[in-house]
Amino acid sequence: MHKKFLLSVLLIPAFYLSQAQAKKFDTTVKMGDVGYRIIYNNKKHDNNSVSITPIGFKDYSRDLEFPIVGLLKKAMIDDYNNDGYPDLFFYSFDEKDRAQTYALASVANKSCAPMYMPDVYIDPKLRDGYQGKDEFTSMGGFIIRKFPVYKTDSVTNTTSVTAERVIEYKAKTNASNPNNPNYKFEVFKSYDIKQ
């Protein structure tokens, strides 16, 4: 009896410690010698700050830190704006399991600038049936976003998945001011795959 009690007392803190460690997001993504290290405590859906360290940038070594919403899911690297330098894209999920997206463009591997992605809710065609559960992948400089499309039956008040929506984004650069370029993702194409 004494041994079982002692074993359970020792295992309980180990279980909670492993759970706490599993939530922390600490990863590095690189293309060649250049990349980003992302650290995020991933404990709550709000009041969190992400820390990003650029790696291999010329004369630039300061960490970037800013608040984000949700629990961080994944980070990816690619040349999203087709300028020859690797950019960072990462996303989190809010309490309703809806994606919050964040991206940084490398400005000639000397500094970073934010890249904006339009919210799904802005476009009625894209938001129709959206309830979150997004998945993102990176391919050939494009961000590919997929999520289930739901339909609610007003008679029975049941919700069912009718399709999977696929949205392909490509980043554009407004280079009218080379000292302060503006980057944003635009929808390249979208389509639904019926279930």
MITI-243750 format. One record per residue (C-alpha): residue number from 1; residue in three letters; x, y, z. Coordinates in pm, 1 decimal. Layout:
BEGIN
[NUM,'ALA',[X,Y,Z]]
...
REM end
This chain:
BEGIN
[1,'MET',[0.0,0.0,0.0]]
[2,'HIS',[277.4,242.5,97.0]]
[3,'LYS',[465.2,174.4,-230.4]]
[4,'LYS',[151.4,230.9,-442.1]]
[5,'PHE',[79.8,561.4,-266.0]]
[6,'LEU',[439.3,678.6,-307.3]]
[7,'LEU',[438.3,583.2,-676.2]]
[8,'SER',[113.4,772.3,-739.0]]
[9,'VAL',[247.5,1080.6,-557.0]]
[10,'LEU',[560.6,1073.6,-772.5]]
[11,'LEU',[370.0,1024.1,-1098.3]]
[12,'ILE',[116.6,1304.5,-1048.1]]
[13,'PRO',[372.1,1592.0,-1066.3]]
[14,'ALA',[547.6,1419.9,-1359.8]]
[15,'PHE',[214.0,1402.7,-1547.0]]
[16,'TYR',[138.3,1771.7,-1492.6]]
[17,'LEU',[494.7,1869.6,-1583.0]]
[18,'SER',[474.9,1677.2,-1909.8]]
[19,'GLN',[137.2,1839.9,-1986.4]]
[20,'ALA',[282.2,2187.9,-1925.2]]
[21,'GLN',[585.7,2116.2,-2141.7]]
[22,'ALA',[370.0,1981.2,-2423.5]]
[23,'LYS',[187.2,2313.1,-2453.3]]
[24,'LYS',[497.1,2528.2,-2511.2]]
[25,'PHE',[566.6,2604.4,-2877.5]]
[26,'ASP',[938.4,2634.7,-2951.7]]
[27,'THR',[1048.4,2566.2,-3307.2]]
[28,'THR',[1292.5,2684.7,-3570.2]]
[29,'VAL',[1213.3,2697.4,-3942.4]]
[30,'LYS',[1491.1,2757.9,-4194.9]]
[31,'MET',[1565.6,2781.1,-4565.1]]
[32,'GLY',[1939.6,2735.3,-4606.1]]
[33,'ASP',[2114.9,2943.7,-4340.3]]
[34,'VAL',[1826.1,3187.2,-4291.8]]
[35,'GLY',[1517.7,3135.6,-4080.3]]
[36,'TYR',[1321.7,3213.9,-3766.3]]
[37,'ARG',[1295.7,3073.1,-3416.2]]
[38,'ILE',[944.6,3101.6,-3266.9]]
[39,'ILE',[880.6,3070.6,-2893.2]]
[40,'TYR',[531.9,3086.9,-2744.4]]
[41,'ASN',[407.5,2964.7,-2406.0]]
[42,'ASN',[76.9,2837.0,-2555.8]]
[43,'LYS',[-101.4,2829.9,-2218.8]]
[44,'LYS',[-405.5,3052.0,-2279.7]]
[45,'HIS',[-613.4,3172.9,-2572.1]]
[46,'ASP',[-542.7,3537.2,-2492.1]]
[47,'ASN',[-282.8,3762.3,-2329.4]]
[48,'ASN',[8.6,3574.7,-2484.0]]
[49,'SER',[319.3,3713.6,-2643.4]]
[50,'VAL',[515.1,3540.0,-2918.6]]
[51,'SER',[891.6,3586.1,-2948.8]]
[52,'ILE',[1056.4,3554.2,-3290.7]]
[53,'THR',[1431.8,3551.9,-3346.6]]
[54,'PRO',[1547.9,3603.0,-3706.2]]
[55,'ILE',[1840.8,3372.6,-3791.1]]
[56,'GLY',[2109.0,3455.0,-4047.5]]
[57,'PHE',[1993.1,3812.9,-4108.9]]
[58,'LYS',[2263.2,4068.2,-4192.7]]
[59,'ASP',[2329.9,4314.0,-3908.7]]
[60,'TYR',[1996.8,4227.3,-3747.8]]
[61,'SER',[1982.2,4031.8,-3426.1]]
[62,'ARG',[1697.5,4174.0,-3219.0]]
[63,'ASP',[1404.1,3957.7,-3121.6]]
[64,'LEU',[1054.1,4054.9,-3227.6]]
[65,'GLU',[783.8,4024.8,-2964.9]]
[66,'PHE',[413.1,4093.6,-3003.4]]
[67,'PRO',[78.8,3964.6,-2871.0]]
[68,'ILE',[-121.9,3702.9,-3058.9]]
[69,'VAL',[-459.0,3538.3,-3001.5]]
[70,'GLY',[-506.2,3165.6,-2957.2]]
[71,'LEU',[-292.4,2856.8,-2918.9]]
[72,'LEU',[-11.5,2834.7,-3172.2]]
[73,'LYS',[-42.8,2538.7,-3409.0]]
[74,'LYS',[224.9,2549.4,-3677.9]]
[75,'ALA',[497.5,2763.8,-3836.3]]
[76,'MET',[611.4,2747.9,-4199.2]]
[77,'ILE',[876.8,2915.6,-4411.1]]
[78,'ASP',[881.8,2989.3,-4784.0]]
[79,'ASP',[935.4,3278.1,-5023.9]]
[80,'TYR',[572.5,3389.9,-5024.5]]
[81,'ASN',[621.5,3725.8,-5199.1]]
[82,'ASN',[864.3,3592.4,-5462.0]]
[83,'ASP',[1151.6,3829.6,-5379.0]]
[84,'GLY',[1416.4,3562.2,-5316.7]]
[85,'TYR',[1408.8,3586.0,-4934.5]]
[86,'PRO',[1241.4,3345.5,-4689.3]]
[87,'ASP',[925.5,3464.6,-4513.9]]
[88,'LEU',[756.1,3328.0,-4203.0]]
[89,'PHE',[392.2,3220.6,-4171.9]]
[90,'PHE',[232.2,3082.1,-3856.4]]
[91,'TYR',[-115.6,3037.4,-3720.1]]
[92,'SER',[-307.0,2978.1,-3399.3]]
[93,'PHE',[-658.3,2874.6,-3302.4]]
[94,'ASP',[-892.9,3083.8,-3088.4]]
[95,'GLU',[-1141.2,2938.2,-2836.3]]
[96,'LYS',[-1391.0,2869.5,-3117.7]]
[97,'ASP',[-1130.0,2671.0,-3316.0]]
[98,'ARG',[-1098.9,2946.0,-3576.9]]
[99,'ALA',[-759.2,3026.1,-3727.3]]
[100,'GLN',[-572.0,3346.6,-3656.5]]
[101,'THR',[-292.6,3401.9,-3910.6]]
[102,'TYR',[37.2,3587.3,-3876.8]]
[103,'ALA',[324.8,3637.9,-4120.0]]
[104,'LEU',[653.8,3822.4,-4146.5]]
[105,'ALA',[832.2,3909.2,-4469.3]]
[106,'SER',[1209.2,3918.5,-4484.4]]
[107,'VAL',[1317.1,4255.0,-4623.0]]
[108,'ALA',[1639.3,4148.0,-4801.3]]
[109,'ASN',[1739.4,3950.7,-4487.5]]
[110,'LYS',[1809.7,4282.9,-4316.3]]
[111,'SER',[1480.2,4338.3,-4132.6]]
[112,'CYS',[1124.4,4205.1,-4110.7]]
[113,'ALA',[789.9,4353.5,-4207.5]]
[114,'PRO',[437.4,4227.4,-4132.7]]
[115,'MET',[240.9,4048.9,-4402.6]]
[116,'TYR',[-137.9,4071.9,-4382.5]]
[117,'MET',[-385.7,3798.2,-4474.6]]
[118,'PRO',[-748.6,3896.5,-4532.6]]
[119,'ASP',[-1001.3,3757.2,-4286.1]]
[120,'VAL',[-1229.9,3486.2,-4426.0]]
[121,'TYR',[-1528.7,3685.3,-4294.0]]
[122,'ILE',[-1461.1,3976.4,-4532.9]]
[123,'ASP',[-1561.0,3775.6,-4839.7]]
[124,'PRO',[-1921.2,3640.0,-4829.7]]
[125,'LYS',[-1830.0,3361.3,-5073.6]]
[126,'LEU',[-1545.5,3237.9,-4851.4]]
[127,'ARG',[-1719.7,3276.6,-4514.5]]
[128,'ASP',[-2036.8,3089.4,-4613.6]]
[129,'GLY',[-2040.4,2774.7,-4395.7]]
[130,'TYR',[-1713.5,2858.5,-4219.1]]
[131,'GLN',[-1684.2,2737.3,-3858.5]]
[132,'GLY',[-1306.5,2701.6,-3821.2]]
[133,'LYS',[-1098.4,2383.7,-3803.8]]
[134,'ASP',[-857.8,2529.2,-4062.6]]
[135,'GLU',[-550.8,2349.3,-4192.5]]
[136,'PHE',[-265.7,2532.4,-4364.4]]
[137,'THR',[15.4,2406.7,-4584.1]]
[138,'SER',[286.0,2579.5,-4780.8]]
[139,'MET',[361.4,2485.1,-5140.6]]
[140,'GLY',[570.7,2665.5,-5401.2]]
[141,'GLY',[533.8,3005.9,-5237.3]]
[142,'PHE',[158.1,2968.7,-5188.7]]
[143,'ILE',[-34.2,2927.9,-4863.2]]
[144,'ILE',[-302.4,2660.5,-4902.9]]
[145,'ARG',[-589.6,2685.5,-4653.4]]
[146,'LYS',[-852.2,2412.0,-4612.1]]
[147,'PHE',[-1153.0,2391.8,-4384.8]]
[148,'PRO',[-1484.7,2205.9,-4367.9]]
[149,'VAL',[-1792.5,2386.6,-4498.9]]
[150,'TYR',[-2096.3,2341.1,-4274.1]]
[151,'LYS',[-2464.3,2368.5,-4354.4]]
[152,'THR',[-2731.5,2403.6,-4087.7]]
[153,'ASP',[-3073.8,2254.4,-4152.3]]
[154,'SER',[-3320.9,2511.6,-4018.7]]
[155,'VAL',[-3593.8,2248.2,-3973.4]]
[156,'THR',[-3397.3,1996.9,-3765.1]]
[157,'ASN',[-3133.6,2245.4,-3645.7]]
[158,'THR',[-2858.1,1994.1,-3725.6]]
[159,'THR',[-2524.6,2087.1,-3876.2]]
[160,'SER',[-2345.3,1877.7,-4134.2]]
[161,'VAL',[-2030.1,1908.0,-4344.9]]
[162,'THR',[-2115.4,1952.0,-4712.3]]
[163,'ALA',[-1773.4,2027.0,-4861.9]]
[164,'GLU',[-1411.9,2115.4,-4798.3]]
[165,'ARG',[-1315.1,2467.2,-4903.3]]
[166,'VAL',[-967.3,2524.9,-5042.3]]
[167,'ILE',[-820.5,2875.9,-5064.0]]
[168,'GLU',[-484.6,2947.7,-5224.6]]
[169,'TYR',[-309.8,3270.0,-5118.4]]
[170,'LYS',[-15.1,3445.6,-5277.1]]
[171,'ALA',[165.1,3742.5,-5121.2]]
[172,'LYS',[195.2,4070.6,-5306.5]]
[173,'THR',[436.5,4356.0,-5243.3]]
[174,'ASN',[350.4,4722.9,-5273.7]]
[175,'ALA',[700.0,4849.4,-5347.4]]
[176,'SER',[602.6,5213.8,-5399.6]]
[177,'ASN',[811.9,5295.3,-5092.5]]
[178,'PRO',[1121.0,5066.4,-5097.5]]
[179,'ASN',[1220.9,5181.0,-4747.0]]
[180,'ASN',[884.5,5074.4,-4603.6]]
[181,'PRO',[732.4,4805.8,-4828.0]]
[182,'ASN',[378.5,4685.1,-4766.9]]
[183,'TYR',[305.3,4311.5,-4793.6]]
[184,'LYS',[-28.1,4133.6,-4805.7]]
[185,'PHE',[-172.1,3800.6,-4909.6]]
[186,'GLU',[-440.4,3791.1,-5176.9]]
[187,'VAL',[-670.3,3508.2,-5275.9]]
[188,'PHE',[-524.9,3347.5,-5587.2]]
[189,'LYS',[-814.5,3102.3,-5621.9]]
[190,'SER',[-1069.9,2915.4,-5415.2]]
[191,'TYR',[-1293.7,2615.7,-5470.6]]
[192,'ASP',[-1506.5,2365.3,-5281.8]]
[193,'ILE',[-1460.7,1988.9,-5289.0]]
[194,'LYS',[-1802.1,1833.1,-5234.6]]
[195,'GLN',[-1834.9,1559.6,-4970.7]]
REM end
